[in-house]
Amino acid sequence: MSETTKFTARETAAYGLGAVGKDMVYALSSSYVMYYYQDILGMSAAYVGLILLIARIFDAANDPFMGVVVAKTHSKWGRFRPWIWSGSVLNAFVLYALFAAPDFQGTGLLVYFPVIYILWGVTYTMMDIPFWSMIPAVTDNSKDREHLSVVGRTCAGLGNALITVFTVMLVAKLGSGVERTGFKWVALIVAVLFVIFETVMCLIIKEQPVLKQEGMKTTSVREMFKALFKNDQAMVTVLTIVLIDCALYITSNLIIYFFKYDVSGASWQGNYTLFTMVGGVAQILGMMLLYPLLRKKMGNTDIFRLCLILSMIGYVLILTSSFTGLAHNMLVLCLCGILVFTANGMLTVLTTVFLSNTVDYGEMKTGHRDESVIFSMQTFVVKLASGFAVFLSGVGLDMIGLVGSSDTTGEIVAQSASTLTGLRLLMTILPIIGLLAALIVFRRKFILTDEKADEISAQLRARHAEGK
């Protein structure tokens, strides 16, 4: 692969558009499935969480094999685009079905939910793995990869923010106060936009011939997995992603209950929208502005550690404000949230950069270049973290005795003082534990500093040149 091989500006913009659509879909599922099936449809929170966790365990087998399938794909449309487009179309249909549940009673709904949700995970995997695998495959220059990672993650953050900010208000408006109806319409709109965005991306991005052949022999599934698990830096990065994403998804699943039942009352939808809007803007600015500024002064590993610490401080401040009454002041609550969301924005960019660098590291160590297999692990662990986080959230909601509305009147059920205390602790203490564990693992095990990554990249270019 030549060092000058990279996306054009037009392809980069198309890649960003695809990232927006992809994360709109993921955000709707990851942030609102628990709320939709527990609070609106009246299912047990622990049951919903258990199904999500089981689905993620299923993905443990499905995702890496999908990475192998993508790695072995050689079509006239390229390696990645066929899977991105077909997976997007299928996932759009399943997404609508997920939030347009039939009016089943009892057992019918208990069966419908797990079947549809597992199908959602399978079809999302089809497009997500090849989407991120493009980054290390398109260029061997670390700066180019960093740029694509920033573009992809920033635009993905924008897609996530659009859903997080506007869903609750759109649900209320489109459903005329009936949340079940509103979610059906929102899911339909998101599904249509998703297909349009990914289609545009697939039409504009023209895969280079180099993506079809990298001068290495085709490996078996067993050999690829062997190479993957020998890549200790990929495993460290994957574990760190799990811990960080668990913290993020616990928050994203519980924050809606926090606003609805604890700090806002009848005005919860407006306050929730304001908080998520501020958080979404902070996350995007963290990716686009703060990260590049810090990058001029600091190495990626130093920025990563700083972000973990800032995020933990933000959670401590949210917990403190909730027990002192300051959380009812939206200015105070938003300032606390800015720390968490800004840090998270930069963390998502950095984990993608680190994973891209582990591809080179793995090639140096094993002789195999397994972009799709390694990035399939990213897809898997993000979904695993989401499932595990929702499972913990669901069990926690049942343990603290939260009573969902589960009706069409719009009346908010009053919760006990002990339930609200438990909700505050769940929403903050669990994420802090996850982030602290990520910091410890990263500091002790991760070795791919900027200098080390550049050194490996240079060695590989020399090796490839000798092999020509």
C-alpha positions in Angstrom: 0.0 0.0 0.0 1.3 3.4 -0.9 1.6 6.1 1.7 -0.2 8.5 -0.5 -3.3 6.3 -0.8 -6.1 8.1 0.9 -9.7 9.3 0.6 -10.4 12.4 -1.4 -12.2 15.4 0.2 -15.5 14.3 -1.5 -15.1 10.7 -0.3 -14.3 11.9 3.2 -17.5 14.0 3.3 -19.5 11.0 2.1 -17.9 8.8 4.8 -18.9 11.4 7.4 -22.5 11.4 6.1 -22.5 7.6 6.4 -21.3 7.9 9.9 -24.2 10.3 10.8 -26.8 7.8 9.5 -25.1 4.8 11.1 -25.0 6.3 14.6 -28.5 7.7 14.3 -29.7 4.1 14.1 -27.4 2.9 16.9 -28.3 5.7 19.2 -32.1 5.1 18.8 -31.6 1.5 19.7 -29.0 1.8 22.5 -30.6 4.7 24.3 -34.4 4.0 24.0 -35.0 0.2 23.8 -35.1 -0.1 27.6 -37.4 2.9 27.9 -39.7 1.8 25.1 -40.2 -1.7 26.3 -40.1 -1.1 30.0 -41.7 2.3 30.6 -44.1 2.4 27.7 -44.9 -1.3 27.0 -44.7 -2.3 30.6 -42.2 -5.2 30.4 -39.9 -6.0 33.3 -36.7 -4.0 33.1 -34.7 -7.0 34.2 -36.2 -9.1 31.4 -35.4 -6.4 28.8 -31.9 -6.1 30.1 -31.4 -9.9 30.1 -32.5 -10.2 26.5 -30.1 -7.4 25.5 -27.3 -9.2 27.2 -28.1 -12.5 25.6 -28.2 -10.8 22.2 -24.8 -9.5 22.8 -23.5 -12.9 23.7 -24.9 -14.1 20.4 -22.9 -11.3 18.7 -19.8 -12.7 20.3 -20.0 -15.5 17.7 -21.5 -13.5 14.9 -19.4 -10.3 14.8 -15.8 -11.8 14.5 -17.0 -14.2 11.8 -18.5 -11.3 9.9 -15.1 -9.6 10.1 -13.6 -12.7 8.5 -16.3 -12.8 5.8 -15.6 -9.1 4.9 -11.9 -9.7 4.8 -12.4 -12.5 2.3 -14.8 -10.6 0.1 -13.6 -9.6 -3.4 -16.4 -8.3 -5.6 -16.4 -5.8 -8.5 -18.0 -3.3 -6.0 -15.1 -3.7 -3.6 -14.7 -5.4 -0.2 -16.7 -3.1 2.0 -19.5 -1.4 0.1 -21.6 -4.5 -0.7 -21.9 -5.3 3.0 -22.5 -1.7 4.1 -25.4 -1.1 1.7 -27.1 -4.5 2.1 -26.7 -4.4 5.8 -28.1 -0.9 6.0 -31.3 -1.7 4.0 -32.0 -4.8 6.1 -31.3 -3.0 9.4 -33.6 -0.2 8.5 -36.6 -2.6 8.2 -35.7 -4.3 11.5 -35.3 -1.0 13.3 -38.8 0.1 12.4 -40.1 -3.3 13.6 -38.3 -2.9 16.9 -40.1 0.4 17.7 -43.4 -0.5 16.1 -44.2 -3.5 18.2 -47.6 -5.1 17.6 -50.2 -4.9 20.3 -49.3 -8.3 21.7 -50.3 -9.3 25.2 -48.3 -11.4 27.6 -46.3 -14.2 25.9 -46.5 -12.7 22.4 -44.5 -9.6 23.4 -42.0 -11.6 25.4 -41.2 -13.6 22.3 -41.4 -10.8 19.7 -38.9 -8.6 21.5 -35.9 -11.0 21.6 -36.4 -12.2 18.0 -36.5 -8.7 16.6 -33.7 -7.4 18.7 -31.3 -10.2 17.7 -32.2 -9.6 14.1 -31.4 -5.9 14.6 -27.9 -6.8 16.0 -27.1 -9.2 13.1 -28.1 -6.7 10.4 -26.3 -3.8 12.1 -23.1 -5.9 12.3 -23.3 -6.5 8.5 -22.7 -2.8 7.8 -20.8 -1.6 10.9 -17.7 -3.8 10.6 -16.9 -2.9 7.0 -17.7 0.7 7.7 -14.9 1.1 10.3 -12.6 -1.4 8.6 -12.1 1.1 5.7 -9.9 3.4 7.9 -6.7 1.3 8.2 -7.3 -0.3 4.8 -7.3 3.0 2.9 -4.0 4.4 4.0 -0.9 3.3 5.9 -0.1 6.9 7.1 -0.9 7.4 10.8 -1.9 11.1 10.3 -4.3 10.2 7.5 -5.9 7.5 9.8 -6.1 10.0 12.6 -7.9 12.5 10.3 -10.4 9.8 9.1 -11.0 8.7 12.6 -11.8 12.2 13.7 -14.1 12.7 10.7 -15.9 9.4 11.2 -16.2 9.7 15.0 -17.2 13.4 14.9 -20.0 12.7 12.3 -21.0 9.6 14.3 -21.2 11.8 17.3 -23.4 14.2 15.4 -25.7 11.4 14.4 -25.9 10.2 18.0 -26.5 13.8 19.2 -29.4 14.3 16.8 -31.2 11.3 18.1 -30.4 12.0 21.8 -31.5 15.6 21.5 -34.6 15.5 19.4 -36.2 12.0 20.0 -38.1 12.8 23.1 -39.7 16.0 21.7 -40.4 14.4 18.3 -42.0 11.4 20.0 -44.3 13.7 21.9 -45.2 15.8 18.8 -45.6 13.0 16.2 -47.5 10.8 18.7 -49.8 13.6 19.9 -48.8 12.8 23.5 -48.9 9.0 22.9 -45.3 7.8 23.2 -45.9 4.4 21.6 -47.2 6.0 18.4 -44.5 8.7 18.5 -41.6 6.1 18.6 -43.0 4.3 15.6 -42.9 7.5 13.5 -39.4 8.5 14.7 -38.1 5.0 13.9 -39.6 5.2 10.4 -37.9 8.6 9.7 -34.6 7.4 11.0 -34.7 4.2 9.0 -35.4 6.1 5.8 -32.6 8.6 6.4 -30.2 5.8 7.2 -30.7 4.1 3.9 -30.4 7.3 2.0 -27.1 8.3 3.7 -25.5 4.9 3.3 -26.5 4.7 -0.3 -25.0 8.1 -1.1 -21.8 7.1 0.7 -21.6 3.8 -1.3 -22.1 5.6 -4.6 -19.4 8.2 -3.9 -16.7 6.2 -2.3 -14.8 4.2 -4.9 -12.6 1.5 -3.3 -9.1 1.4 -4.6 -7.7 -1.8 -6.2 -5.3 -2.0 -3.3 -8.1 -2.9 -1.0 -8.7 -6.1 -2.9 -5.2 -7.4 -2.5 -2.5 -6.5 0.1 0.1 -9.0 -1.0 -0.6 -11.5 1.7 -1.9 -15.0 1.4 -5.5 -15.7 2.3 -5.7 -17.0 5.9 -8.1 -19.5 7.4 -10.6 -18.4 10.1 -8.6 -20.3 12.7 -5.3 -18.5 11.6 -7.0 -15.1 11.7 -8.4 -15.6 15.2 -5.0 -16.9 16.3 -3.4 -13.7 15.0 -6.0 -11.6 16.6 -5.6 -13.0 20.1 -1.8 -12.7 19.7 -2.3 -9.0 19.3 -2.1 -8.0 22.9 -2.5 -4.3 22.2 -5.8 -4.9 20.3 -7.0 -6.9 23.3 -6.1 -4.1 25.7 -7.8 -1.5 23.5 -10.9 -3.7 23.2 -11.1 -4.1 27.0 -10.7 -0.4 27.5 -13.5 0.3 25.1 -15.8 -2.1 26.9 -15.2 -0.4 30.2 -15.7 3.1 28.8 -18.8 2.2 26.8 -20.4 0.5 29.8 -20.1 3.8 31.6 -21.6 5.7 28.7 -24.5 3.4 28.1 -25.5 3.1 31.7 -25.8 6.9 31.7 -27.6 7.1 28.3 -30.2 4.5 29.5 -30.8 6.0 33.0 -30.6 9.8 32.3 -34.1 9.8 30.8 -35.5 8.4 34.1 -33.5 10.9 36.0 -35.2 13.8 34.2 -38.7 12.3 34.1 -39.0 11.1 37.7 -36.4 13.1 39.7 -35.3 16.6 38.7 -37.9 18.0 36.2 -41.4 16.7 36.7 -44.0 17.9 34.1 -41.3 19.9 32.2 -39.0 16.9 31.9 -39.1 16.7 28.1 -37.8 20.2 27.6 -35.1 19.9 30.3 -34.0 16.5 29.0 -33.8 18.0 25.5 -31.7 20.9 26.7 -29.3 18.8 28.6 -28.8 16.3 25.8 -28.4 19.2 23.3 -25.7 20.8 25.4 -24.1 17.4 25.8 -24.2 16.6 22.1 -22.6 20.0 21.2 -19.9 19.4 23.9 -19.2 16.0 22.5 -18.8 17.2 18.9 -16.7 20.2 20.0 -14.5 17.9 22.0 -13.9 15.9 18.8 -13.5 18.8 16.3 -11.9 21.5 18.4 -10.6 20.5 21.8 -8.9 17.3 20.6 -7.0 19.0 17.8 -5.9 21.7 20.2 -4.7 19.3 22.8 -3.1 17.2 20.1 -0.7 20.1 19.3 0.6 19.9 22.9 0.1 16.4 24.0 0.4 12.8 22.9 -2.6 10.7 22.3 -2.0 8.5 25.3 -1.7 11.5 27.6 -5.0 13.0 26.2 -6.7 9.7 26.7 -5.8 9.5 30.4 -6.8 13.2 30.9 -10.2 12.5 29.3 -10.9 9.6 31.7 -10.1 11.7 34.7 -12.3 14.6 33.5 -15.2 12.3 32.9 -15.0 10.9 36.4 -14.9 14.4 37.8 -18.0 15.2 35.9 -19.9 12.2 37.3 -18.8 13.1 40.8 -20.2 16.6 40.3 -23.5 15.3 39.0 -23.9 13.0 42.0 -23.1 15.9 44.4 -25.5 18.3 42.7 -28.3 15.7 42.8 -28.1 15.3 46.6 -27.7 19.0 47.3 -30.6 20.1 45.2 -28.4 21.9 42.6 -29.4 19.4 39.9 -32.7 21.3 39.7 -30.7 24.2 38.3 -30.2 23.4 34.6 -27.2 25.6 34.3 -25.3 23.7 37.1 -26.4 20.3 35.7 -25.4 21.2 32.1 -22.0 22.4 33.3 -21.4 19.0 35.0 -22.6 17.2 31.9 -20.2 19.2 29.6 -17.2 17.5 31.4 -18.6 14.1 30.8 -19.7 14.6 27.2 -16.6 16.5 26.1 -14.3 13.9 27.4 -16.4 11.1 25.9 -16.2 12.7 22.5 -12.4 12.7 22.6 -12.3 9.2 23.9 -14.3 7.8 21.0 -11.8 9.4 18.5 -8.8 8.1 20.4 -10.1 4.5 20.7 -10.6 4.3 17.0 -7.0 5.7 16.4 -5.6 3.2 18.8 -7.4 0.3 17.1 -6.1 1.4 13.7 -2.6 1.4 15.1 -3.0 -2.1 16.5 -3.6 -3.3 12.9 0.0 -2.3 12.1 1.2 -3.8 15.5 -0.5 -7.1 14.7 1.0 -7.2 11.2 4.5 -6.7 12.7 4.0 -9.4 15.2 2.2 -12.1 13.2 2.6 -11.2 9.5 -1.2 -10.9 9.0 -3.0 -7.7 8.4 -6.5 -8.2 9.9 -8.4 -4.9 9.7 -11.9 -6.4 9.5 -11.3 -8.9 12.2 -9.9 -6.4 14.6 -12.6 -3.8 13.9 -15.2 -6.6 14.2 -14.1 -6.8 17.8 -14.8 -3.1 18.1 -18.3 -3.6 16.8 -18.8 -6.5 19.1 -17.5 -5.0 22.3 -19.5 -1.8 21.8 -22.7 -3.8 21.5 -21.6 -6.1 24.3 -20.9 -3.1 26.5 -24.3 -1.7 25.5 -26.1 -5.0 26.4 -24.2 -5.4 29.7 -24.9 -1.8 30.6 -28.6 -2.1 29.9 -28.7 -5.4 31.8 -27.2 -3.7 34.8 -29.6 -0.8 34.4 -32.6 -3.1 34.1 -31.8 -5.1 37.1 -31.0 -1.9 39.0 -34.3 -0.3 38.0 -36.2 -3.3 39.3 -34.1 -3.4 42.5 -34.8 0.2 43.4 -38.5 -0.3 42.7 -39.0 2.2 39.9 -42.5 2.1 38.6 -42.9 3.0 34.9 -45.8 5.0 33.5 -46.8 2.3 30.9 -50.0 4.1 29.9 -51.2 6.6 27.3 -52.3 9.4 29.6 -48.9 11.1 30.0 -49.2 11.1 33.8 -45.9 10.7 35.6 -45.9 8.2 38.4 -44.4 9.5 41.6 -41.4 7.5 42.9 -40.3 7.0 46.5 -37.3 8.8 48.0 -35.3 5.5 48.2 -36.0 4.9 44.5 -34.7 8.3 43.6 -31.6 7.8 45.7 -30.9 4.5 44.1 -31.4 6.0 40.6 -28.8 8.7 41.3 -26.3 6.2 42.6 -26.8 3.8 39.7 -26.4 6.6 37.1 -23.1 7.9 38.5 -21.3 5.4 40.7 -21.3 2.5 38.2 -19.9 4.7 35.4 -17.1 6.0 37.7 -16.1 2.4 38.6 -15.9 1.5 34.9 -13.9 4.6 34.0 -11.5 4.0 36.8 -10.9 0.4 35.8 -10.3 1.6 32.2 -7.7 4.1 33.4 -5.9 1.4 35.4 -5.8 -1.1 32.5 -4.7 1.5 30.0 -1.9 2.8 32.1 -0.5 -0.6 32.9 -0.8 -2.4 29.6 -1.0 0.0 26.6 2.3 0.6 24.9 1.4 2.1 21.5 2.5 5.7 22.0 2.7 8.1 19.0 6.4 7.4 18.7 5.9 3.7 18.8 3.1 3.7 16.2 5.1 5.8 13.8 8.1 3.5 14.2 6.0 0.4 13.4 4.4 2.2 10.4 7.8 3.1 9.0 9.1 -0.5 9.5 6.1 -1.9 7.6 6.5 0.5 4.7 10.1 -0.7 4.4 9.0 -4.3 4.6 6.4 -3.8 1.9 8.8 -2.0 -0.4 11.3 -4.9 0.0 8.6 -7.4 -0.9 7.6 -5.7 -4.2 
